[in-house]
């Protein structure tokens, strides 16, 4: 592939809870990627069967930090998130050596 569709997996408390109970895994994906591209990328990279793909564009957020020299203002970039549901009995392991 010219561009990588899957940027990185999202590893948080909520995503771990979803993967344990429902078999759903979250990824940061390219903004131009559609559901079919995401499904093909997950199936080819991890060798699993994807049942469903849900996507959402997460908005950018303003962040403020207090430092010794004063307040620093900045922004966190917007990104596209994909929640991939696998078939029953299948799972992904992100921490393989």
N, C-alpha and C positions, 0 to 999 in steps of 0.2 A: 504494500500500500504506500502511496505517496505520502499521505498524512496519517498519523495515528489517530483513530477514532476515539479510543479510550485513553484519557489523559492519566488518570490515577483512580484507585478505589478510595471511597470515603470510609474511613475507619473512625467511628465515633460510638458512643454508648447507644444511641438510637439505631444506628445501622447494625450493630452487633445484636441488638434485641430483635430486629426484623429478620436477620439471617438465621437466628436460632429458632424462632417461632414459626415464621412463615416461608422461609427459603427465599427471601428477597435480599439482593445485594445492590449497594449504591456505588455509582461511579461518577466522576467528573468526566464529561465528554466534550468534544468540540462543539461549538455553537452551531455549526453547519450540518452536524450529523442528524439523520432522521432515525426513526425507530428500526427500520429494516437494516440500516448500516450498523446500528448498535447491536442488534441481535446477531448478525453475522460475525461481528468482531468478537463478541463474548463466546459464541459457539466455537469459532476457530481457535481462539487463544486458550480457552480452558477445557475444551472437549466435552461440553455439557449441552443439554437441550433446553432452550429458553422457551418458556410458555408465554410470557407477557413482558412488555417493556413500557414503562411510564416515564415521561420526561417532564421537566420543569426548568424554566430559566429563573435562576435565583438572582435577585436584584443586587446591585452594588450597595455598599453600606458606608456611611461616614464613621470614622473612628477618631477618637481623641485620646491622647496620652498626656498625662502630667509628668513633666520632667523638671530637673533642677533649673533649666533655663526658661521654663514656661510651658505652655500647652502646645503640643504638636498636633496638627490636624492632617488627616489623610483620608484615603478611600481604599476600600477593599473591592477589587474588580468583580463584575458580574460573571457568572458562569452557568453552564447548563448541566443539570444533574439528571441522571438516568437511574431508575430503580428497576432492576431486572428480576423477574420471578422465574425460578427454575421449576422443572417438573419434580414430582414427588420423589423423594429418596436421593436426589442429587444435591451436591454441595460444592462450594469453592473453598480453597484454602489459599489465602494470600501470603502466608508465611512459610512457603516451601523454600528450602535452600537451593 
